[in-house]
């Protein structure tokens, strides 16, 4: 078969260049008469390495980018590639082969929302007509323009951070030159992959009992989780304990003492699907919080050490804070154990209020 290279469509979203494209493999299509031709008009790169929760809460930005650039090809550089939605065309990691690829592309827009030195250093090496967020200046992270200055200052000074009244989504939209308009998280619930031994006819409340290793100041006492589980069970809710490997032994004990259901800990996609079985989730500021928001679950959020304005709950949740004015702002450990001033009955009442709202 004689082929003319001029008939190829390298601007097509499906075109690979080194292997056959999906329309050809599935349907035998060729470029010159392909009904699946999908031309790319812009290339956009997002750098958000971050923890899993940070990546999930950045996905609302995709709604705005897709509206403004419907024919764009989107690249996203992250440490957690398996949780990004299908609207991201290329999910890349901070490894040499992916960095080399990014450095070879002329982007229309590059957005770096991380102030980590490695992310900012990479930003300096990428080619883009428009750059937003942060880059490296004299070896230090620095805002590229004035739109990124607000979030830069809140990261440097606690007093400025405490005065901030914008949510994380408002801040990142502002960095990109947009106004946040309630765009929601984009998160797959992996509904086709798993089944659970749970009575789905009952109202299920998930209690996420951990807080991660970095901010132990967020830890709620075991006796509180036990009491909360018992009181919710007495009200005929099905109480399900949630957590990762760090909480496994604790959750076994909590389940035994409280009568709550505990199914174990699971890989990320399976854990996301387990959270999706819940009608409401009670948690501290953790990855599970962002998963619950991403799945549009009712949420009771325990917060003591962060600025409450940072969290966008989309009208689906309540934030409970200690009835005690504690100075442990962004402190890994609280000298006053101020989480003890979030009382169990307040958690029960918040759950009931949210579930009654429907």
C-alpha positions in Angstrom: 0.0 0.0 0.0 1.4 3.4 -1.0 1.0 6.0 1.7 1.4 9.8 1.4 2.6 11.4 4.7 0.7 14.5 3.8 -2.6 12.7 4.5 -1.7 12.2 8.1 -3.3 14.3 10.9 -0.6 14.8 13.6 -2.9 17.4 15.2 -5.5 14.8 15.9 -6.1 14.0 19.6 -5.9 10.2 18.7 -2.7 10.4 16.7 0.3 8.8 18.6 3.1 8.9 16.1 4.9 5.8 17.4 2.0 3.3 17.5 -1.4 2.9 15.8 -4.1 5.1 17.1 -7.2 3.7 18.8 -9.7 4.4 15.9 -7.4 2.5 13.6 -7.0 -0.5 15.9 -10.7 -0.7 16.6 -12.2 0.2 13.2 -9.3 0.2 10.7 -9.6 3.9 10.1 -7.0 5.9 8.2 -6.3 9.6 8.6 -7.4 10.8 5.1 -11.1 9.7 5.7 -11.3 9.2 9.4 -14.7 10.0 11.0 -13.0 10.2 14.4 -10.7 13.1 13.5 -10.5 15.4 16.6 -8.2 18.3 15.9 -6.3 19.8 18.9 -6.3 23.6 18.9 -4.4 24.3 22.2 -2.1 22.4 24.5 -2.4 23.1 28.2 -0.1 21.8 31.0 -1.1 21.7 34.7 1.5 21.0 37.3 0.0 19.9 40.6 2.2 17.2 42.2 0.8 17.3 45.7 -0.8 14.9 48.0 -3.8 13.0 46.7 -6.3 15.3 48.3 -4.6 18.4 46.9 -4.8 16.9 43.4 -8.5 16.0 43.8 -9.4 19.5 45.0 -7.7 21.0 42.0 -9.8 19.2 39.4 -12.6 21.8 39.4 -10.2 23.9 37.3 -10.8 21.4 34.5 -14.4 22.5 34.1 -13.3 26.0 33.3 -10.4 25.0 31.0 -12.7 22.7 29.0 -15.3 25.4 28.6 -12.8 28.0 27.4 -10.7 25.6 25.4 -13.0 22.7 24.2 -10.5 21.5 21.7 -7.5 21.7 24.0 -5.2 18.7 24.8 -4.5 18.7 28.5 -1.4 17.4 30.2 -1.2 17.0 34.0 2.0 16.3 36.0 1.4 14.7 39.3 2.6 12.1 41.9 -0.9 10.4 41.9 -1.8 9.7 38.3 -4.6 7.1 38.9 -7.2 9.5 40.3 -7.4 12.1 37.5 -10.5 12.2 35.3 -10.6 11.1 31.7 -10.8 14.7 30.5 -7.1 14.8 31.1 -5.5 13.6 27.9 -2.0 12.9 29.3 -1.3 12.1 32.9 2.5 12.3 33.6 4.8 11.9 36.6 7.9 13.6 37.8 10.2 11.1 36.1 12.9 11.8 33.4 11.0 10.4 30.4 7.9 12.5 31.2 9.9 15.6 31.9 11.7 15.2 28.6 8.4 15.0 26.8 7.0 18.2 28.5 10.2 20.1 27.7 9.8 19.3 24.0 6.3 20.7 23.7 5.3 24.3 23.0 2.3 24.9 25.2 -0.4 27.5 24.9 -0.8 27.7 28.7 1.2 26.3 31.6 -0.2 26.4 35.1 2.0 25.5 38.0 0.1 25.6 41.3 2.8 24.1 43.4 5.4 26.2 45.3 7.7 23.2 45.7 11.2 24.1 44.4 11.3 21.1 42.0 7.9 22.1 40.5 9.1 25.7 40.1 12.4 24.6 38.7 10.6 22.5 36.1 8.4 25.5 35.2 11.5 27.4 34.3 12.4 24.8 31.7 9.1 24.5 30.0 8.0 26.4 26.9 4.6 28.2 27.0 3.0 31.2 25.4 1.3 31.9 28.8 2.5 30.9 32.2 0.5 31.1 35.5 1.4 30.3 39.1 4.9 29.8 40.3 8.4 29.5 39.0 11.9 29.6 40.4 13.7 33.0 40.9 17.3 33.0 42.2 16.8 29.5 43.5 13.5 30.3 45.4 9.9 29.7 44.4 8.3 33.0 43.3 4.9 34.1 41.8 5.0 34.6 38.1 2.6 37.6 38.2 0.4 39.4 40.7 -2.5 36.9 40.4 -0.3 34.4 42.3 0.8 36.8 45.0 -2.1 36.3 47.4 -1.6 32.6 47.8 2.1 33.1 48.0 1.8 35.4 51.0 -0.6 33.1 52.8 2.0 30.3 52.5 4.7 32.5 54.1 3.0 34.2 57.0 0.6 32.7 59.5 -1.1 36.0 60.4 -1.8 36.6 56.7 -3.1 33.1 56.2 -5.5 33.4 59.2 -7.0 36.5 57.6 -7.7 34.8 54.3 -11.4 34.4 53.5 -11.0 32.6 50.2 -11.4 28.9 49.5 -8.6 27.0 47.9 -10.7 26.9 44.7 -11.2 30.6 44.7 -7.4 31.0 45.1 -6.4 28.7 42.2 -9.0 30.1 39.9 -7.7 33.6 40.6 -4.2 32.5 39.8 -5.4 31.3 36.4 -7.2 34.6 35.8 -10.7 33.2 36.4 -13.5 33.6 39.0 -14.6 30.5 40.8 -18.3 29.8 40.2 -18.9 26.7 42.2 -17.3 24.2 39.8 -17.2 20.8 41.5 -14.5 18.2 41.9 -14.1 15.6 39.1 -13.6 12.2 40.6 -14.4 8.7 39.3 -16.3 6.5 41.8 -15.1 3.2 40.2 -18.6 1.8 40.4 -18.0 -1.1 38.1 -15.1 -2.5 40.0 -16.3 -3.6 43.5 -19.1 -5.0 45.6 -19.4 -4.8 49.3 -21.2 -6.8 52.1 -23.2 -3.8 53.2 -26.9 -3.3 53.6 -27.4 -0.5 51.2 -31.1 -0.1 52.2 -29.9 1.6 55.4 -28.4 5.1 55.8 -24.6 4.6 56.0 -22.4 6.9 57.9 -18.6 6.5 57.4 -16.3 7.4 60.2 -12.8 8.1 58.9 -10.8 7.7 62.1 -7.2 8.7 60.9 -5.5 12.0 60.3 -2.3 11.2 58.5 1.2 11.3 59.8 2.0 15.0 59.3 -0.6 16.7 61.4 -1.2 14.7 64.5 -2.9 17.7 66.1 -6.0 16.6 64.1 -6.3 13.3 65.9 -9.7 12.8 67.7 -9.5 10.4 70.7 -10.5 6.8 70.3 -13.1 7.0 73.0 -14.8 9.8 71.0 -15.0 7.6 67.9 -16.4 4.8 70.0 -19.0 7.0 71.6 -20.0 8.6 68.2 -20.4 5.1 66.6 -22.5 3.9 69.5 -24.8 6.9 69.5 -25.3 6.8 65.7 -25.9 3.0 65.8 -28.5 3.6 68.5 -30.3 5.9 66.0 -30.4 3.0 63.5 -27.7 4.3 61.2 -25.2 1.8 59.8 -21.8 3.0 61.0 -18.8 2.0 58.8 -15.2 2.6 59.9 -12.9 4.0 57.2 -9.1 4.2 57.2 -5.8 3.2 55.6 -3.1 0.8 56.8 -2.1 3.2 59.6 -5.6 2.9 61.1 -6.1 -0.8 60.6 -5.2 -2.0 64.2 -7.1 1.0 65.7 -10.2 0.3 63.6 -10.2 -3.3 64.6 -10.4 -2.2 68.2 -12.9 0.5 67.6 -15.2 -1.9 65.7 -15.0 -4.5 68.5 -15.8 -1.9 71.2 -18.4 0.1 69.4 -20.2 -2.5 67.2 -19.4 -0.5 64.0 -18.7 -2.3 60.8 -15.1 -2.4 59.6 -14.2 -4.1 56.3 -10.5 -3.4 56.3 -8.2 -1.1 54.4 -7.9 -1.1 50.6 -6.0 0.3 47.6 -7.0 3.9 46.6 -9.5 3.1 43.9 -11.2 0.5 46.0 -11.2 2.9 49.0 -12.9 5.6 46.8 -15.6 3.2 45.9 -16.1 2.2 49.6 -16.5 5.9 50.5 -19.1 6.1 47.7 -21.3 3.6 49.6 -21.7 6.1 52.4 -24.5 8.7 52.6 -22.4 10.8 55.0 -18.8 10.9 56.1 -17.3 12.2 59.4 -13.6 13.0 59.1 -10.8 15.4 60.0 -9.0 17.3 57.2 -7.7 14.3 55.2 -7.6 12.7 51.8 -10.9 11.0 52.7 -12.5 14.5 53.1 -11.6 15.4 49.5 -12.8 12.0 48.3 -16.2 12.6 50.1 -16.5 16.0 48.6 -15.6 14.7 45.1 -18.3 12.0 45.5 -20.9 14.7 46.6 -21.3 13.1 50.0 -22.7 14.8 53.1 -19.8 15.8 55.3 -19.1 16.5 58.9 -15.6 18.0 59.0 -13.5 18.2 62.2 -11.1 21.1 61.9 -8.8 22.6 64.4 -5.6 23.7 62.9 -6.5 25.1 59.4 -8.3 28.1 58.2 -12.0 27.0 57.8 -12.4 29.3 54.8 -10.0 27.1 52.8 -12.6 24.3 52.5 -15.3 24.4 49.8 -18.1 22.0 50.9 -20.6 23.0 48.2 -23.4 23.3 50.7 -23.1 19.6 51.6 -21.4 19.8 54.9 -20.7 21.3 58.3 -17.4 22.2 59.9 -17.0 21.6 63.6 -14.2 23.2 65.5 -13.1 23.1 69.1 -15.0 25.2 71.6 -11.7 26.5 72.7 -9.5 29.2 71.2 -6.3 27.4 70.5 -3.2 28.9 68.9 -2.1 25.6 67.2 -2.4 27.0 63.7 -0.8 24.6 61.2 0.9 22.9 64.1 1.9 19.2 63.7 1.1 18.7 67.4 -1.3 20.6 69.6 0.0 21.4 73.2 -3.6 21.7 74.4 -5.1 18.7 72.6 -7.8 21.0 71.4 -9.6 18.3 69.4 -11.1 17.2 72.8 -13.3 20.3 72.6 -15.1 18.9 69.6 -17.8 17.0 71.6 -19.4 13.8 70.5 -22.9 15.1 70.8 -22.1 17.9 68.4 -21.0 15.3 65.8 -24.3 13.4 66.3 -26.4 16.5 65.9 -24.5 17.6 62.8 -25.0 14.2 61.2 -28.7 14.3 61.9 -29.1 17.9 60.6 -27.3 17.1 57.3 -29.2 13.9 56.7 -32.6 15.6 57.3 -31.7 18.3 54.8 -31.6 15.6 52.1 
